[in-house]
Amino acid sequence: MLVRKFAVELGPREISCVMMSPGWVKTDMGRPEAPLEPEESIAGMLREFEVAPSGAFAGWDGVGKAW
């Protein structure tokens, strides 16, 4: 909800706010059996930051997430 509130408050200043899910990533926290390499997750998130509307909850893979 904080991201949505920021999106409304900062929109007039042309500042976008997006909540992003990185997916299950092979990291110390994500464990070796996770399907995503960190580089793949990061590349996907960078793509999504370009197109996701402000206030959205987006996934690294372009799939929107339900609030």
N, C-alpha and C positions, 0 to 999 in steps of 0.2 A: 504494500500500500504506500510505503514511503516513496518508491520510485514513481508511482502514479501521481502522488502529490507534488513531487519535485517537477515532473513533466508539466503539470498545470502551472505551477509557480514560476518556472524558468522558461516556459515556452515564449512569452513575450520578449525575452532576451535572446531568442533563437538558440537556446541551449537544449539539447535533447538528452533524455534520460531513458536508458533501456536496461532491464534486468536480463542477464544472460545465463543460460545453463550451458556449462562446458561439456556436458556428457560425462560418461564414465571413462576416465583417462588413466593410462598407465603411468602412475606416479607412486610415490611412497604411500600416499593415502588411498589411491585408487586400486592398488595392487597390480601385479603383473598380468593377471588374467583379464584385465579391462580391455575392451576392443579397440580403443582409440590411442594413437600415439599423440603426445602433447602437440606436435607440430600440426597435425590434422585438426585437432580441436581449435587451436589458436587461429589457423587459417580460416576455418569456418566462422568463428566468432568475428573476425575482422570483416569478412564478407557481410555478415548480418548487421554489423554496426552501420554499414553503409545504407541498408535498405529498411531496417526495422523502424516502425514509427515510434515516436517518442511516447513513453508510457507503456510500451509493450514488454511482454515477458517472452523472450525468444530463445530458441535452442541453437546450438552451434551448427546444426544441420539444416536450418531454414524452417524448421517446424515450429510454429507458434505454440506456446504453452498456455494452458488455462490458468487463470488466477484462481 
